[in-house]
Amino acid sequence: MSPTSPKAFPVSWDQFHRDCRALAWRLASAGPFEAIVCITRGGLVPAAIVARELDVRLIESVCIASYHDYKNQGELQMLKDIAPAIKALGDGTGKGVLVIDDLTDTGKTAKIVRDMLPNAHFAAVYAKPAGRPLIDTFVTEVSQDTWIYFPWDMGLAYQAPIREGSAG
């Protein structure tokens, strides 16, 4: 789904922070977690908030690029793997590791990471139906054809009323 989608879901910094704290509340009973692996770049901000709320100090990243032009999801590209020490947790299965992303869209990125850490707990702030089966915990589900405008991708601008954008 591209940013020209008629179904837009703009998220402010305040809303995103509230949603990340709601995710932490849901995760509190799923732990304890020894480490967090954030899927970058989108997972960086929610990982920081959740790490603070759950008092997890060991934070790692895995860098997988899927949106190369901010419009269309392309072939996945591994830019940085997970550190071997983190992969070794839970007898090498990822048990006790929390994987965090901002959004699970198609689930392709989550699948790559799940193959690396099959027993990790996967969480995303937002989930779309195609990616939902790969996530253990999330806060809000949106339709597959919705484009989420994250606060780090937006500036302040006028938003047309919904009725003005509809065909009838």
N, CA, C and O of each residue as an XYZ file, in Angstrom:
672
protein
N       0.854     -1.173      0.000
C       0.000      0.000      0.000
C       0.895      1.228      0.000
O       1.877      1.286      0.740
N       0.568      2.182     -0.805
C       1.414      3.366     -0.946
C       0.841      4.555     -0.184
O      -0.317      4.528      0.232
N       1.661      5.614      0.003
C       1.164      6.783      0.713
C       0.045      7.515     -0.011
O      -0.526      8.449      0.552
N      -0.288      7.132     -1.227
C      -1.399      7.762     -1.940
C      -2.717      7.038     -1.652
O      -3.746      7.368     -2.243
N      -2.692      6.068     -0.762
C      -3.890      5.322     -0.399
C      -4.959      6.260      0.145
O      -4.647      7.183      0.897
N      -6.225      6.031     -0.230
C      -7.291      6.868      0.320
C      -7.510      6.620      1.817
O      -8.115      7.450      2.495
N      -7.029      5.495      2.333
C      -7.167      5.205      3.753
C      -5.877      5.597      4.455
O      -4.901      4.847      4.474
N      -5.898      6.771      5.021
C      -4.726      7.295      5.710
C      -4.948      7.222      7.216
O      -6.046      7.493      7.703
N      -3.915      6.860      7.939
C      -3.962      6.784      9.393
C      -2.777      7.568      9.942
O      -1.728      6.988     10.223
N      -2.936      8.901     10.101
C      -1.839      9.696     10.645
C      -1.727      9.495     12.157
O      -2.731      9.486     12.870
N      -0.507      9.335     12.627
C      -0.260      9.097     14.043
C       0.657     10.203     14.569
O       1.756     10.398     14.052
N       0.207     10.919     15.589
C       1.013     11.979     16.193
C       2.027     11.360     17.158
O       1.921     10.187     17.517
N       3.012     12.167     17.571
C       3.982     11.695     18.554
C       3.281     11.300     19.849
O       3.615     10.275     20.443
N       2.316     12.098     20.292
C       1.601     11.786     21.532
C       0.851     10.461     21.424
O       0.899      9.632     22.333
N       0.159     10.274     20.302
C      -0.590      9.027     20.115
C       0.355      7.835     20.037
O       0.081      6.782     20.612
N       1.465      7.998     19.327
C       2.413      6.895     19.192
C       2.997      6.525     20.559
O       3.154      5.344     20.869
N       3.314      7.526     21.367
C       3.833      7.251     22.699
C       2.791      6.509     23.538
O       3.126      5.549     24.232
N       1.538      6.944     23.479
C       0.463      6.247     24.214
C       0.323      4.809     23.732
O       0.169      3.895     24.542
N       0.376      4.605     22.416
C       0.238      3.254     21.867
C       1.415      2.366     22.267
O       1.233      1.175     22.522
N       2.616      2.935     22.325
C       3.788      2.163     22.753
C       3.684      1.789     24.231
O       4.068      0.685     24.619
N       3.172      2.690     25.046
C       2.974      2.366     26.458
C       1.884      1.313     26.621
O       1.978      0.454     27.497
N       0.847      1.374     25.781
C      -0.193      0.337     25.815
C       0.413     -1.019     25.436
O       0.066     -2.049     26.014
N       1.317     -1.001     24.461
C       2.013     -2.243     24.085
C       2.809     -2.769     25.274
O       2.790     -3.970     25.544
N       3.499     -1.900     25.978
C       4.276     -2.317     27.152
C       3.376     -2.936     28.218
O       3.751     -3.930     28.841
N       2.192     -2.358     28.434
C       1.241     -2.923     29.396
C       0.872     -4.350     29.012
O       0.809     -5.236     29.865
N       0.632     -4.564     27.732
C       0.261     -5.906     27.258
C       1.431     -6.880     27.382
O       1.233     -8.070     27.630
N       2.637     -6.374     27.209
C       3.825     -7.228     27.254
C       4.283     -7.543     28.675
O       5.007     -8.515     28.890
N       3.872     -6.741     29.636
C       4.348     -6.910     31.008
C       4.105     -8.318     31.537
O       4.944     -8.869     32.250
N       2.981     -8.891     31.196
C       2.673    -10.245     31.691
C       3.234    -11.343     30.791
O       3.177    -12.517     31.155
N       3.775    -10.990     29.625
C       4.321    -11.987     28.699
C       5.788    -12.298     28.985
O       6.317    -13.294     28.491
N       6.448    -11.456     29.777
C       7.874    -11.617     30.066
C       8.110    -12.577     31.201
O       7.255    -13.414     31.492
N       9.252    -12.475     31.849
C      10.253    -11.426     31.687
C      11.084    -11.629     30.425
O      11.207    -12.738     29.906
N      11.647    -10.528     29.951
C      12.491    -10.553     28.761
C      13.922    -10.209     29.148
O      14.168     -9.277     29.913
N      14.857    -10.978     28.606
C      16.286    -10.729     28.854
C      16.821     -9.648     27.928
O      17.745     -8.915     28.282
N      16.236     -9.553     26.741
C      16.740     -8.616     25.738
C      15.615     -8.223     24.803
O      14.611     -8.923     24.673
N      15.810     -7.081     24.156
C      14.908     -6.610     23.107
C      15.699     -6.525     21.819
O      16.830     -6.038     21.800
N      15.094     -7.002     20.744
C      15.643     -6.813     19.399
C      14.648     -5.942     18.655
O      13.495     -6.327     18.462
N      15.094     -4.772     18.240
C      14.194     -3.915     17.477
C      14.518     -4.069     15.997
O      15.681     -4.139     15.600
N      13.467     -4.120     15.199
C      13.612     -4.182     13.744
C      13.675     -2.743     13.263
O      12.706     -1.992     13.379
N      14.830     -2.370     12.721
C      15.011     -0.977     12.342
C      14.656     -0.758     10.879
O      14.753     -1.620     10.006
N      14.230      0.497     10.708
C      14.305      1.638     11.600
C      13.045      1.803     12.418
O      13.098      2.373     13.508
N      11.933      1.333     11.942
C      10.657      1.604     12.601
C      10.555      1.122     14.026
O       9.815      1.712     14.814
N      11.269      0.073     14.389
C      11.180     -0.474     15.730
C      12.002      0.253     16.776
O      11.897     -0.050     17.964
N      12.832      1.222     16.349
C      13.702      1.917     17.305
C      12.927      2.675     18.381
O      13.203      2.519     19.570
N      11.975      3.482     17.975
C      11.244      4.305     18.943
C      10.386      3.445     19.866
O      10.457      3.620     21.082
N       9.573      2.519     19.337
C       8.804      1.696     20.276
C       9.693      0.844     21.182
O       9.333      0.604     22.335
N      10.844      0.382     20.691
C      11.748     -0.414     21.528
C      12.266      0.415     22.699
O      12.360     -0.087     23.819
N      12.600      1.674     22.451
C      13.085      2.536     23.527
C      12.015      2.734     24.593
O      12.307      2.684     25.788
N      10.789      2.958     24.168
C       9.699      3.193     25.120
C       9.387      1.923     25.900
O       9.253      1.959     27.123
N       9.271      0.804     25.198
C       8.963     -0.467     25.865
C      10.107     -0.884     26.789
O       9.856     -1.376     27.889
N      11.356     -0.695     26.364
C      12.508     -1.045     27.200
C      12.469     -0.275     28.514
O      12.748     -0.832     29.576
N      12.124      1.002     28.440
C      12.020      1.800     29.659
C      10.914      1.280     30.554
O      11.112      1.115     31.758
N       9.758      1.022     29.979
C       8.597      0.598     30.768
C       8.795     -0.781     31.392
O       8.299     -1.037     32.489
N       9.511     -1.667     30.710
C       9.710     -3.033     31.215
C      11.071     -3.201     31.886
O      11.408     -4.293     32.345
N      11.851     -2.126     31.944
C      13.180     -2.131     32.558
C      14.098     -3.189     31.935
O      14.750     -3.962     32.638
N      14.130     -3.201     30.613
C      15.047     -4.074     29.882
C      16.199     -3.200     29.407
O      15.982     -2.172     28.766
N      17.417     -3.606     29.720
C      18.596     -2.800     29.385
C      19.362     -3.314     28.176
O      20.096     -2.554     27.544
N      19.209     -4.576     27.846
C      19.941     -5.161     26.724
C      19.100     -5.009     25.463
O      18.091     -5.693     25.287
N      19.534     -4.093     24.580
C      18.771     -3.786     23.376
C      19.667     -3.963     22.162
O      20.783     -3.444     22.124
N      19.185     -4.684     21.187
C      19.911     -4.987     19.955
C      19.034     -4.574     18.782
O      17.835     -4.348     18.945
N      19.629     -4.476     17.609
C      18.835     -4.175     16.419
C      19.164     -5.173     15.327
O      20.262     -5.725     15.260
N      18.183     -5.380     14.484
C      18.377     -6.108     13.238
C      17.879     -5.161     12.152
O      16.781     -4.613     12.247
N      18.688     -4.980     11.135
C      18.357     -3.992     10.105
C      17.951     -4.706      8.818
O      18.768     -5.337      8.146
N      16.680     -4.587      8.502
C      16.131     -5.185      7.290
C      15.363     -4.100      6.558
O      14.416     -3.524      7.094
N      15.776     -3.827      5.337
C      15.108     -2.796      4.537
C      14.099     -3.461      3.616
O      14.406     -4.430      2.922
N      12.885     -2.917      3.628
C      11.860     -3.426      2.709
C      11.248     -2.311      1.884
O      10.878     -2.527      0.730
N      11.135     -1.114      2.461
C      10.612      0.024      1.706
C      11.809      0.839      1.240
O      12.420      1.557      2.032
N      12.144      0.733     -0.029
C      13.331      1.394     -0.547
C      13.021      2.779     -1.114
O      13.931      3.590     -1.285
N      11.752      3.060     -1.408
C      11.395      4.356     -1.976
C      10.239      5.009     -1.214
O       9.619      5.943     -1.723
N       9.941      4.529      0.002
C       8.873      5.034      0.865
C       7.484      4.881      0.265
O       6.520      5.426      0.804
N       7.360      4.159     -0.827
C       6.054      3.989     -1.451
C       5.682      2.525     -1.580
O       4.572      2.126     -1.229
N       6.597      1.736     -2.076
C       6.298      0.342     -2.362
C       7.273     -0.572     -1.640
O       8.475     -0.314     -1.572
N       6.711     -1.649     -1.104
C       7.571     -2.612     -0.437
C       8.256     -3.440     -1.511
O       7.605     -3.978     -2.407
N       9.562     -3.537     -1.415
C      10.337     -4.271     -2.400
C      10.964     -5.511     -1.802
O      10.511     -6.019     -0.776
N      12.006     -5.992     -2.450
C      12.724     -7.159     -1.971
C      13.397     -6.819     -0.649
O      13.951     -5.732     -0.486
N      13.346     -7.748      0.287
C      13.945     -7.520      1.589
C      15.460     -7.613      1.496
O      16.012     -8.457      0.790
N      16.112     -6.724      2.229
C      17.565     -6.665      2.205
C      18.077     -6.616      3.643
O      17.758     -5.687      4.385
N      18.877     -7.621      4.042
C      19.470     -7.660      5.374
C      20.669     -6.720      5.394
O      21.646     -6.938      4.678
N      20.594     -5.678      6.210
C      21.677     -4.706      6.317
C      22.554     -4.976      7.535
O      23.752     -4.694      7.512
N      21.956     -5.530      8.616
C      22.695     -5.867      9.829
C      21.989     -7.006     10.541
O      20.791     -6.938     10.819
N      22.748     -8.056     10.831
C      22.225     -9.230     11.511
C      22.183     -8.993     13.027
O      22.723     -8.006     13.528
N      21.544     -9.900     13.732
C      21.479     -9.869     15.189
C      22.803    -10.386     15.746
O      23.370    -11.343     15.220
N      23.286     -9.761     16.797
C      24.537    -10.179     17.428
C      24.444    -11.639     17.881
O      23.404    -12.067     18.381
N      25.531    -12.404     17.708
C      25.528    -13.814     18.107
C      25.151    -14.036     19.575
O      24.504    -15.034     19.893
N      25.540    -13.133     20.470
C      25.207    -13.294     21.894
C      23.697    -13.255     22.119
O      23.181    -13.953     22.992
N      22.999    -12.451     21.346
C      21.532    -12.380     21.474
C      20.907    -13.614     20.855
O      19.966    -14.181     21.411
N      21.420    -14.038     19.706
C      20.904    -15.254     19.061
C      21.085    -16.486     19.940
O      20.331    -17.451     19.820
N      22.076    -16.457     20.818
C      22.366    -17.605     21.673
C      21.417    -17.716     22.862
O      21.356    -18.765     23.503
N      20.676    -16.653     23.165
C      19.757    -16.687     24.306
C      18.693    -17.754     24.099
O      18.316    -18.073     22.971
N      18.217    -18.300     25.217
C      17.159    -19.312     25.146
C      17.594    -20.540     24.385
O      16.839    -21.071     23.570
N      18.819    -21.002     24.645
C      19.376    -22.171     23.947
C      19.396    -21.985     22.441
O      19.221    -22.941     21.686
N      19.607    -20.759     22.010
C      19.711    -20.478     20.583
C      18.385    -20.355     19.867
O      18.350    -20.301     18.638
N      17.289    -20.309     20.614
C      15.967    -20.214     19.992
C      15.329    -18.842     20.149
O      14.307    -18.553     19.525
N      15.930    -17.994     20.982
C      15.366    -16.673     21.217
C      14.392    -16.600     22.370
O      13.782    -15.553     22.586
N      14.224    -17.682     23.123
C      13.324    -17.632     24.281
C      13.835    -16.563     25.233
O      15.025    -16.520     25.545
N      12.945    -15.707     25.693
C      13.318    -14.607     26.574
C      13.690    -13.333     25.826
O      14.060    -12.333     26.441
N      13.591    -13.370     24.502
C      13.885    -12.192     23.679
C      12.568    -11.602     23.185
O      11.670    -12.327     22.758
N      12.471    -10.295     23.250
C      11.311     -9.571     22.741
C      11.721     -8.871     21.456
O      12.665     -8.080     21.459
N      11.030     -9.148     20.363
C      11.288     -8.499     19.077
C      10.206     -7.453     18.872
O       9.017     -7.749     18.991
N      10.621     -6.224     18.561
C       9.670     -5.121     18.433
C       9.816     -4.421     17.089
O      10.925     -4.178     16.613
N       8.669     -4.101     16.487
C       8.622     -3.280     15.278
C       7.459     -2.301     15.416
O       6.576     -2.486     16.253
N       7.468     -1.266     14.592
C       6.364     -0.312     14.633
C       5.113     -0.905     13.994
O       3.995     -0.665     14.450
N       5.317     -1.682     12.931
C       4.203     -2.189     12.131
C       4.565     -3.529     11.526
O       5.690     -3.728     11.068
N       3.619     -4.443     11.524
C       3.758     -5.631     10.692
C       2.773     -5.458      9.555
O       1.562     -5.396      9.766
N       3.305     -5.381      8.354
C       2.494     -5.117      7.168
C       2.182     -6.440      6.460
O       1.090     -6.987      6.617
N       3.119     -6.940      5.699
C       2.918     -8.217      5.001
C       3.397     -9.400      5.830
O       3.023    -10.541      5.559
N       4.224     -9.134      6.838
C       4.790    -10.194      7.659
C       6.112    -10.731      7.140
O       6.720    -11.595      7.771
N       6.565    -10.228      5.993
C       7.805    -10.754      5.397
C       9.016    -10.476      6.280
O       9.864    -11.351      6.453
N       9.110     -9.281      6.835
C      10.234     -8.947      7.704
C      10.166     -9.783      8.979
O      11.174    -10.345      9.407
N       8.998     -9.866      9.579
C       8.840    -10.657     10.803
C       9.214    -12.110     10.561
O       9.792    -12.748     11.441
N       8.900    -12.643      9.395
C       9.229    -14.041      9.099
C      10.739    -14.262      9.087
O      11.227    -15.265      9.606
N      11.468    -13.336      8.502
C      12.929    -13.458      8.476
C      13.481    -13.479      9.900
O      14.339    -14.300     10.225
N      12.992    -12.580     10.743
C      13.484    -12.511     12.114
C      13.002    -13.719     12.915
O      13.743    -14.246     13.745
N      11.781    -14.157     12.679
C      11.267    -15.343     13.382
C      12.086    -16.574     13.025
O      12.286    -17.444     13.874
N      12.558    -16.666     11.805
C      13.421    -17.786     11.431
C      14.726    -17.752     12.225
O      15.295    -18.805     12.513
N      15.212    -16.552     12.585
C      16.441    -16.410     13.368
C      16.207    -16.676     14.849
O      17.070    -17.229     15.529
N      15.025    -16.276     15.352
C      14.688    -16.387     16.777
C      13.298    -17.016     16.911
O      12.343    -16.323     17.261
N      13.172    -18.312     16.639
C      11.835    -18.922     16.561
C      11.006    -18.869     17.836
O       9.778    -18.894     17.763
N      11.643    -18.797     19.006
C      10.880    -18.770     20.253
C      10.828    -17.397     20.904
O      10.420    -17.277     22.060
N      11.233    -16.368     20.184
C      11.128    -15.006     20.703
C       9.660    -14.587     20.712
O       8.823    -15.176     20.028
N       9.376    -13.568     21.494
C       8.028    -12.988     21.531
C       8.027    -11.789     20.588
O       8.826    -10.868     20.759
N       7.147    -11.792     19.606
C       7.100    -10.738     18.592
C       5.979     -9.764     18.911
O       4.848    -10.161     19.194
N       6.319     -8.466     18.859
C       5.338     -7.420     19.160
C       5.469     -6.290     18.154
O       6.563     -5.972     17.690
N       4.339     -5.695     17.829
C       4.302     -4.519     16.963
C       3.235     -3.589     17.512
O       2.258     -4.028     18.119
N       3.434     -2.319     17.292
C       2.436     -1.357     17.739
C       1.180     -1.510     16.879
O       0.062     -1.530     17.393
N       1.380     -1.618     15.566
C       0.262     -1.744     14.633
C       0.427     -3.009     13.801
O       1.548     -3.436     13.526
N      -0.687     -3.602     13.405
C      -0.658     -4.825     12.609
C      -1.688     -4.744     11.493
O      -2.791     -4.228     11.671
N      -1.297     -5.266     10.347
C      -2.229     -5.427      9.230
C      -2.545     -6.911      9.104
O      -1.752     -7.743      9.543
N      -3.679     -7.261      8.518
C      -4.108     -8.664      8.472
C      -3.073     -9.637      7.892
O      -2.939    -10.747      8.407
N      -2.355     -9.265      6.862
C      -1.395    -10.188      6.250
C      -0.235    -10.511      7.185
O       0.295    -11.621      7.149
N       0.161     -9.561      8.016
C       1.270     -9.785      8.925
C       0.868    -10.238     10.314
O       1.702    -10.713     11.085
N      -0.398    -10.092     10.631
C      -0.919    -10.396     11.963
C      -0.562    -11.790     12.478
O      -0.239    -11.908     13.660
N      -0.598    -12.852     11.671
C      -0.285    -14.191     12.200
C       1.145    -14.357     12.721
O       1.419    -15.285     13.481
N       2.050    -13.474     12.323
C       3.433    -13.596     12.766
C       3.730    -12.822     14.049
O       4.841    -12.900     14.572
N       2.754    -12.081     14.558
C       2.939    -11.234     15.730
C       2.190    -11.834     16.916
O       1.047    -12.272     16.789
N       2.858    -11.846     18.076
C       2.220    -12.358     19.292
C       1.395    -11.300     20.002
O       0.338    -11.601     20.556
N       1.877    -10.050     19.990
C       1.200     -8.962     20.707
C       1.227     -7.708     19.853
O       2.251     -7.378     19.255
N       0.097     -7.006     19.796
C       0.027     -5.729     19.088
C      -1.030     -4.868     19.769
O      -1.751     -5.341     20.648
N      -1.121     -3.609     19.364
C      -2.082     -2.698     19.977
C      -3.275     -2.454     19.072
O      -4.417     -2.606     19.505
N      -3.030     -2.077     17.813
C      -4.110     -1.694     16.910
C      -3.958     -2.399     15.573
O      -2.870     -2.430     14.998
N      -5.050     -2.963     15.082
C      -5.049     -3.560     13.749
C      -5.705     -2.573     12.784
O      -6.751     -1.994     13.079
N      -5.075     -2.397     11.638
C      -5.630     -1.551     10.579
C      -5.782     -2.399      9.332
O      -5.143     -3.443      9.205
N      -6.623     -1.958      8.415
C      -6.848     -2.727      7.192
C      -5.581     -2.757      6.342
O      -4.713     -1.892      6.466
N      -5.491     -3.749      5.492
C      -4.306     -3.933      4.654
C      -4.089     -2.749      3.717
O      -2.951     -2.444      3.360
N      -5.163     -2.084      3.320
C      -5.038     -0.971      2.376
C      -4.926      0.395      3.060
O      -5.159      1.425      2.428
N      -4.575      0.406      4.335
C      -4.369      1.655      5.064
C      -2.887      1.993      5.089
O      -2.049      1.124      5.330
N      -2.566      3.256      4.839
C      -1.186      3.723      4.949
C      -1.054      4.471      6.268
O      -1.773      5.439      6.515
N      -0.131      4.017      7.116
C       0.106      4.676      8.397
C       1.180      5.736      8.207
O       2.281      5.453      7.735
N       0.838      6.954      8.581
C       1.797      8.056      8.548
C       2.379      8.195      9.956
O       1.723      8.712     10.860
N       3.608      7.731     10.128
C       4.260      7.802     11.424
C       4.745      9.222     11.689
O       5.019      9.965     10.746
N       4.855      9.610     12.960
C       5.203     11.003     13.265
C       6.566     11.425     12.724
O       6.762     12.602     12.422
N       7.497     10.509     12.596
C       8.828     10.877     12.084
C       8.816     11.087     10.582
O       9.804     11.562     10.022
N       7.719     10.745      9.916
C       7.604     10.944      8.469
C       6.756     12.151      8.103
O       6.560     12.432      6.920
N       6.248     12.874      9.105
C       5.290     13.942      8.817
C       5.757     15.290      9.341
O       6.578     15.387     10.253
N       5.207     16.311      8.733
C       5.303     17.671      9.244
C       3.883     18.149      9.461
O       2.933     17.434      9.144
N       3.728     19.332      9.990
C       2.388     19.863     10.193
C       1.825     20.359      8.864
O       2.461     21.156      8.174
N       0.651     19.894      8.515
C       0.016     20.294      7.263
C      -1.500     20.162      7.407
O      -1.992     19.401      8.240
N      -2.213     20.901      6.601
C      -3.664     20.835      6.578
C      -4.113     19.445      6.128
O      -3.537     18.867      5.206
N      -5.129     18.921      6.774
C      -5.728     17.660      6.402
C      -7.158     17.931      5.928
O      -7.963     18.494      6.670
N      -7.468     17.538      4.713
C      -8.833     17.721      4.206
C      -9.804     16.858      4.997
O      -9.455     15.744      5.387
N     -11.017     17.347      5.242
C     -12.024     16.526      5.916
C     -12.292     15.245      5.111
O     -12.173     15.246      3.886
N     -12.640     14.190      5.776
C     -12.885     12.895      5.140
C     -13.922     13.032      4.026
O     -13.744     12.467      2.947
N     -14.984     13.762      4.271
C     -16.068     13.902      3.288
C     -15.566     14.525      1.991
O     -16.029     14.149      0.914
N     -14.623     15.478      2.069
C     -14.093     16.113      0.857
C     -13.319     15.119     -0.015
O     -13.270     15.271     -1.235
N     -12.725     14.117      0.600
C     -11.937     13.137     -0.145
C     -12.728     11.969     -0.672
O     -12.204     11.157     -1.434
N     -14.019     11.865     -0.269
C     -14.812     10.706     -0.716
C     -15.467     10.976     -2.066
O     -15.676     12.121     -2.467
N     -15.778      9.897     -2.739
C     -16.369      9.997     -4.087
C     -17.885     10.179     -4.046
O     -18.512     10.290     -5.099
N     -18.462     10.212     -2.906
C     -19.899     10.392     -2.950
C     -20.500     10.210     -1.688
O     -21.718     10.330     -1.561
